[in-house]
Each structure stands twice: as structure tokens, then as C-alpha cells.
């Protein structure tokens, strides 16, 4: 006998909200698409409640309960759509860019050194500046190790 496959995910409403928020922040789903889906859902709910009312069912309690649940979701979606818009990058000055680049060169040069050597390079940086520290770190990185198998 063949096993039946599960057709959907078993997610709580909170887990689904978190997943959707994550996908919007990752850019996998546009916030405006989420808002449109929520609005379509609200329209569908309205149509169903109208049909129930036309059939003479006492759907008044259901209508008010569903309306209370959906309205905050649509409003939250609109806020998320506004917040998710791309903003222009702030321009940084040439001096700040140079400082960032110098920091990157320093981190790249120091990363491959041992902790005691890093401490020496840090002292050089405090005393003579980033450029001197980078030169010293690169010089120390090129030197062969004095212990180990290289000397044999």
C-alpha cells in the first residue's frame, strides 16, 4: 500500500509570520506582494461572509471576528512595504573611505599572524600608525618560521 505524502507544512501562525518576514528581508518575496495577498484574502473573506449573510446564516459574530483579525495584518503589511523600500546609500567622505581601506589592509595582514606577533604589531600600530603596522605585519608573515621542520 502506498503512503500518502503530506501536502503542506505544519507551521503555527507565528512561525509562518517569522518565515514571511525573513523572506521579505532577504528579498525573496516583495513586501508589496504580501500586502496584495492579504488584501485578496480579506476580499475573499468579505465575499464568503456576504454569501453566508445572503443565505440567512447568522454570520455577524464571524464577520466581526474575522475583520478584527485581518485589518491589523493588512496595516502591518503596508508598514513593512514602506520599510522594505530601497534607500540610497549614504555617501562617505574620501577620508572615511581611506580609513576603512586601511583598516581592511591591517586586518588582512594581521589575520595570519600568531597571537604574540599580533600583540607586537598592535604596539607598532599604536606607536607609528596603520601603514607602518601593515608593513611590519607583511614582513613578519613572509619570514620563514624558526622552529618546526623548515630548518632541517
N, C-alpha and C positions, 0 to 999 in steps of 0.2 A: 504494500500500500504506500502511495506517495505521500510525503509530508507536505503540509501546506506551509507556504512561506509567509512570513509576516509582511504585511503590506505597508505598514507605517512605523514611525518612530514612537516610542513611548516617552514623550517628553512632558514634563509639567509645564504649566503656563510660564512660570518664572524661568525655567531653563530655555524655553523657546524664545522668550524676550531677550535673555542674555545672548543667545546664539545669533539672533537677528541683529542686536546692537553690535556684536563683534563683526558680523559680516558687513554691516554698513561702515564701520570704522576701517575695515580692511579694504573697502572699495569694491567688494564682490557684489553688493546689492546697493543700488542708489536709494537714498532716503526718500526721494520723491516717489519711487516705485512702491515703497512700503506705505506711504501716505495714500496713494491711489488704491492699493489693495484694501486698506482699512476703510476707505470711503466706499469701495464696491461692496465690501462686507456689510457696511451699515445700510447701504441701499437695498441689498438683498434681504436683510433683516426687516427693513421697513416694508418691503413688498410682502414678505411672509406674514407679518403681523396684520397688514391690511387685508390679506386674503382670509386670515383667521377671523378678523373682525367682520368681514363680509359673510362668513359662514355662520356668524352669530355666536361664536365662541367667546367666552369671557377672557379675552386676552389682555385686558387692561393692566393687570398686575405684571404680566410677562413683558408687555411693551415698556412700561416704566423701568423695570429692572434691566432689560437689555439696553435701553437708551442710556441709563446711568453708567453701564459698563463700557459702552463703545465710545462715548463722547470724550472721556479723558485720553483714550488711546489715540484718537484722531488728533487731538490737540498736541499730545506728546510727539506724535509723528511729524506734525508740522514744525515743532520746535527743533526736532532732530534734523529735518530737512534744511532749516536755516543754518543750524550749527555745522552741518556737514559740507557746506559750500566751501570751495577752494578759496583761500585767501592769498593775496600777493605776499611773496617773501619780503621781509624787511631788508632793506639794503644795509650792508655793513661797510664801515669805512675801510680804507686801504690798510690803515694801521692795525685795525682789529683782525682783518684777514691775514696780515703778515704774522700777527701774534699767534693765531690759530695754526698757521702753517708751521711756524717754528715749534710750537708745542707738539705737533704731529711728528716732525722730524726727530724731536727729542725722545718721544715715546717709542718710535720705531727703533732708534739707536740703543735705547736702554733696555728694551724688552728682552733681548737675547743675552744680557749680562747676568752674572750671578748676583745674589743679594749684597755681599760685601763690596763688590765692584760698583753696584748701583749706588751704594752709600757714598763712595768716593766721588762718583760722577755728580751726585746731588750736591756735594760740597763745592765742587767746581762750578756748578750752575749758580749756586748762591753767591759765590765769590766773583766769578768772571762773566756770568751770563749764559744764555741758552746756546749761542753759537759755539762758544768755547767748550761747553759740556758735550755738545753733539760731536765735535771734532775729537775730543778725548774718548768718548764712548766708541766711536767708529775705529779709532786707533787701537783701543783695547780689544775690540771684537776681532780685529784682524790678526792680533798676536797669537801664535800657537800656544797651547796650554803647556805649562812647565811640568805638570805631573801627568801620570797616565801612561799610555803606550806610545805616544808620539816620539818620545826621546829615545826609544830603544831601536 
